[in-house]
Amino acid sequence: MEQLILALQIFLKYGNPSRPTNCDHDELTICGISPDDVSEEDKKKLAEFGFFVSESDNCFKSFKYGSA
């Protein structure tokens, strides 16, 4: 839980969308935060916390926090 909260705090630095997440089967998507706006340092931290950049959807996703 702590890593998820830390990741969300990083995302908050780059925006505060009204509907920030979408959860599909085994996949949590962060909506409204462009990976292009996120610093390389923060991308590395987010990767440590289980988030990756989805090039096809231009967003951050995680299989670690998705529904099961």
C-alpha positions as CSV (number, residue, x, y, z in Angstrom):
1,M,0.0,0.0,0.0
2,E,2.8,2.4,0.8
3,Q,4.3,2.2,-2.6
4,L,1.0,2.9,-4.2
5,I,0.5,6.0,-2.1
6,L,4.0,7.2,-2.9
7,A,3.4,6.6,-6.6
8,L,0.1,8.6,-6.4
9,Q,2.0,11.5,-4.7
10,I,4.4,11.5,-7.7
11,F,1.5,11.6,-10.1
12,L,-0.1,14.4,-8.2
13,K,3.0,16.6,-9.0
14,Y,2.0,16.4,-12.7
15,G,-1.8,17.0,-12.4
16,N,-4.9,16.5,-10.4
17,P,-7.4,14.9,-12.9
18,S,-11.0,14.5,-11.6
19,R,-11.1,10.8,-12.7
20,P,-7.4,9.7,-12.3
21,T,-7.7,6.0,-12.6
22,N,-9.3,3.2,-14.5
23,C,-9.0,-0.4,-13.5
24,D,-9.5,-3.3,-15.9
25,H,-8.7,-6.9,-15.5
26,D,-5.3,-7.0,-13.8
27,E,-4.4,-3.5,-15.0
28,L,-4.6,-0.1,-13.2
29,T,-4.3,2.8,-15.6
30,I,-3.4,6.4,-14.5
31,C,-5.5,8.8,-16.6
32,G,-4.8,12.4,-17.3
33,I,-1.1,12.3,-16.7
34,S,1.1,12.4,-19.8
35,P,4.3,10.4,-19.5
36,D,6.0,13.1,-21.6
37,D,5.5,15.5,-18.7
38,V,7.0,13.3,-16.0
39,S,10.7,13.6,-15.3
40,E,13.0,10.7,-16.0
41,E,13.9,10.5,-12.2
42,D,10.2,10.2,-11.3
43,K,9.7,7.6,-14.1
44,K,12.4,5.5,-12.5
45,K,10.8,5.8,-9.1
46,L,7.4,4.9,-10.6
47,A,9.0,1.8,-12.2
48,E,10.3,0.8,-8.8
49,F,6.7,1.1,-7.5
50,G,5.3,-1.1,-10.3
51,F,4.2,1.4,-13.0
52,F,5.3,1.5,-16.6
53,V,4.7,3.7,-19.6
54,S,2.2,2.3,-22.1
55,E,3.5,3.7,-25.4
56,S,0.4,2.6,-27.3
57,D,-2.0,4.4,-24.9
58,N,0.4,7.2,-23.8
59,C,-0.2,6.7,-20.1
60,F,1.1,4.9,-17.0
61,K,-0.1,1.4,-16.2
62,S,0.5,-1.2,-13.5
63,F,-0.2,-4.9,-13.3
64,K,0.8,-4.8,-9.6
65,Y,-2.3,-2.8,-8.5
66,G,-4.9,-4.1,-11.0
67,S,-8.0,-6.0,-10.0
68,A,-7.8,-9.8,-9.8
